[in-house]
Amino acid sequence: MSAPAPHIALSRPYMTVDVFTHTALLGNPVAVVLGADGLSDAQMQAFAHWTNLSETTFVLQPSAAALAAGADYQLRIFTPAGELAFAGHPTLGSCHAWLAQGGQPRNPEQVLQECKKGLVAIGCDAQGALFFEAPSLDSQEIPEEELAPVLQALGLQREQLLMARSLHNGSPWLGLLLDHPDTVLSVEPDFGALKKLGAKAGLAAIYEVQEDAPLIGRSSREARAFAKQAEEAAQEKVTSAQPRLEVRALVGETASEDPVTGSLNAALAQWLTGEGLLQTPYIAAQGVCVGRDGQVHVQTAANGKLWVGGHTVTVTSGRVLL
């Protein structure tokens, strides 16, 4: 029996893109391999494990069915541990990379991405921010007996929790609406306990509307609540609007906090606007606890669909042998 032919590494375009920020190193990075056709699932997973970023993506030609439906490319999304059906910041960062490498959408009005979740439309606003149309959401109640150990792992009292839902839009989250943004910012999670529970906790709290509130207000609150690294990031905040939502994403599987999370923000937007607790457009702030300055913009299109997006910045650009 002859041995299988060895894989011949090819030089492929490669970029690292920071998402949900105007400023490099203050958003959420994604590694993007373009021209990834021919790579096996195992090779993609191995490279994602090597980059050790929250997500690494691979841009391929769309499937025949997706091409017939108008797709511009296919996106495979991997964490260091496995593949995701959908994720928000990898969707935006990969679109940024595809366009930067000369990609031309078939429809000049939007880019259409194929992924495991299905087809995802991506648009661009007048300021150059990229937005994805929020994918369908499966939302379920969480039994109290399942909530209790999660709250304990987060160091939260039951009275600090206003509402909770299981949210799944291609990426599963436990959506927890807390009583105040300061509560969100002060959580010190027990990641070991979260990992044992297999929980991905999405914390959120709504800011009260304060007309003419100074921008330094949130920065001061952040500085009081967190370490020096977070304080420095908060003091560099440049935004023309106050956030309406404070968000944190705590991932038990990797025992880490995700800096800025598109899938979670999309799910929270669908849940909380559906409950009448938020109105679009609004900005969600995320990442200050890990020294980032994420700004997630949520809008409603004329057809009533929610779009979630933000700015994207190239950090590295070159080639990789895979």
N, C-alpha and C positions, 0 to 999 in steps of 0.2 A: 504494500500500500504506500503510495507516494505521500510525502508530507505536504500540508497545505502551503500554498504560495505565501511568502512573507509579505506583510503590508509595506508598501512603499510610501514613505512620508512625502506629502506635497506641501509646498509653500502656499499658505492660505492667508488672505487678509484677516487682520485681527485688530480689535479696538477694545479699549476700556472706556466706558461712558459713565459719567456721574449723572444721576437722575433726580429730579425734583429739586433742583438748585440752579441759581445763576452762577454760582462760584464753585470751581473744582475743589473737591475734597470735603465739601460740606453736605453732599447728598448721599445717595445710595449707589455704589458702583455695580456695574454688571460687565462681565467679560463676554465679548461677542466674537465668534468665529464665523466668518462669511465664506461662501463657497464650500460649505461643509458636506456637500454630496459625496457619497462613497464611504463616509465614516460609519462604523458600526455603533450600535448602542453602547457596547462595552468601551469602545474608544472614547465616545463622548463622555460617558460616566467617569472614566479614568482621568480625563482632562479636567472635568469639573471638580473632581476630588483634589486634583493637584492645585488648581487655582485657589481653592478653599474660600471662594467668595460665596455669598449667600445664594447667588445664581450665576450660572454660565450658560450662554445660549449658542445655538448653532443654526445658521441661516442656510436653508436648502431651497431647491426648486419646489414649487407646490406640487401636490399630487394631481393626477389627471382630473379627478372630480372637483378639487378646489380650483384648479386652473379654469375649468369650464364655468365655475361660479364667479370668476373674476379675481382670484387671489393673486397677489404679487409675489409672495414667497411663503415658505413653510418655516415655522420656528419650533425648535425643540428646546425645552427649558429644563436644565438640570441643577439640582442642589448637589453638595458634596455627597449626599446619601441616596439620591434617587431623582426621578423625573416628575415634573409637575405638568398638569394639564393646562394651566394658565397661571401667569403671574404678571402683576402690573408694571413694576419698574423695569423688568427685563423686556416687556413688550415695547415700552417707549424707548429704552436705550438701544434695543436692536433696530428699531425703525430709524432712529437717529444715525446709527452706523451704516445701515443699508443705503439711506439717502446720501450720506457723506461719501460713500464709495461709488456713487454714480447711479444708484437705483432710480428708475423712472416708473412711477405708478401708472398702471393701465388706465385708471380713472383719475384725472387731474384734481378731482375734489377730495380724494382720500386715498390712503394706502389700505390694502386689505390683506391681513395676515391670517394664515392658516396655522392652527395649533391643535393640540389634543382636545381642547374645549370646543373647537369649531372655528368659524370665521370671526375675526375681530377687526372692526373698522378703526382706523387711526386718522385723525385730522390734525390740522395745524392752525393756530389762531394768528391774529395780526401781529402779535409780539414774538412769534416764533416758537411758542410753547406747543408741545405735542400732547394730544388727548386721545385716549381710547374710549370706545363705547363700552360702558359697563356690561359685562356678560350676565347672563341669567343667573339668578340667585335662588338657592334652596335655603329656606330659613325655617328652623324648628325650635320649639321650646326646649329648655334644658331642665331636666328634673332637679329638684332641690338637692337630692342625695348626690348628684354629680357635681353640683355647684360648690358644695361645702368644702371638699378637699382642694379645689382650685382656689377658692378664696383664702383658705388657710395657707396655701403655697405662696400667695401674693401678699400675705399679711394684712388682709382686708377684713373688716367687720361686715356682717350682713347688711346693716343699715346704711353702709356706704355705697351699696349696689342698688341702682334704681331699676335697671332692666337688664335682661340677659337673653341672648339668642345664639343658637348654633347657626353659623353662616357658612355657606359653601358655594363658591362660584368658580370652581376649578382648583381652589386652594381652601382648605378648611380652617375656620377660625371660631373660637368662642368669643362672641361679641359681648363685652361687659360695659354698660353705660354707668359711669360712676357719678357721685354727687357733686363733684367740683374738680376743675382742672388741677388744683393743688393736690388733690388726692391721687390723680393719675401720676403727677410728677414726683410724688413722694414714695411711690411703691418701690420696695426693695425685694424683688422676687427671690424665692428659693428655687433656683433652676434645677437642682437635683430632684426636688419634689415634682416640679412640672414635667421633667423628663420621665419620671416613673409613671405619671398620669398620661403621658403622651399628648400633652395639652399645648395648643397654640392659642395664647390669650391675647385678644385685641382689646386694649383698654381705651376708653374714650370718655370725654366730658365736654359739655357745651359751655362756652363762655357767655356770660351775660352781655347783651348789647350795651356798649358804653360809647355814646357819641363823644367825639373829640378826645377820646382816651389817648394819652401820650404813648408813643411806641415803646418808650422805655419801661412801661408798666410790666409787660410780660417778661422782658429781659431781667428786671429786678426780681420778679417772682422766681424765675429760673435760677438766678444767681443765688438766692437764698436757699433754694431747694436742693441744689446739686453741687457737685465737685467743681474744682477750679477749671477743669477742661470744658465743662458744659457752660460755665460762666463766660469764658472767653468767646465761645461760639455764639452765645446769646447776645453778647455786646456788639458783635459784628453784624447783627441782623439788619437787613435792608429790605423793607417791604412797604408798599403803599397802602396796605389794608391790614387791619387786625384779624387774627385767626378767629374763627367761630368754634373750632373744634380742636382739642388737644388729644393726640393719639400716641399710643405706644404699642409695639408688637413684640410680645415675649414668646420665644419659641423653645419649647421644652426639648425637642429632638436634638437641637444643636446647642442647647444651654446658652442661648445668646439672645440679645435684643436686636431686632432688625431695624436699621436706621430710619428708613422711610419706605412705606409699603403700599404699593398701588392696589393690589388685590384686596387688602384689608380695608383701605379707604373706600374702594368701590362698594364693598359689601356694607360698610357702615353707612355710606351715603344712601344706598337703596333702603336699608332698614330704617334709618332715622328720619329721612324725608317721608318715607311711607307712613311713619307714625305721626307725622306732622310736627316733629320736634325741631327740624331744620328746614330752611328754605334756601334754594340755590339762587344766585351763585354764592359760594362761600369758599373760604380757605381753611384747610386743616394743617396744623403745625405738628411736626413729628421729628424726633431725633435729638433733641437737646440733651437728653440724659446720656447719650453716647457721643457728645461733641459735634453734632450735625445741626444743620439749619434747614430741614426739609419743609417745603411749602407745596402742598397738594391742592390744586384748584379743581373745584367741582362745579359743573354747569349743567343746565338742562337745555336740550335742543328743542327746536320747534315741534318735533314729533313726540316730545315728552320723555325721550331717552336721556339717561344720565351719562355725562362724559367726564372722565377723570384724567387729569394731566398736570403738566408742569414743564419747567425748563430742563434742558439736557445739555451737558458739556462734555466734549471730548477730553479725556485725560491722557491716554496713550493711543498711538496708532502705528501699526507696523505689520509684520507678518509672523506666522507661527508655522512650524513644521509639524504636521499631523497627517 
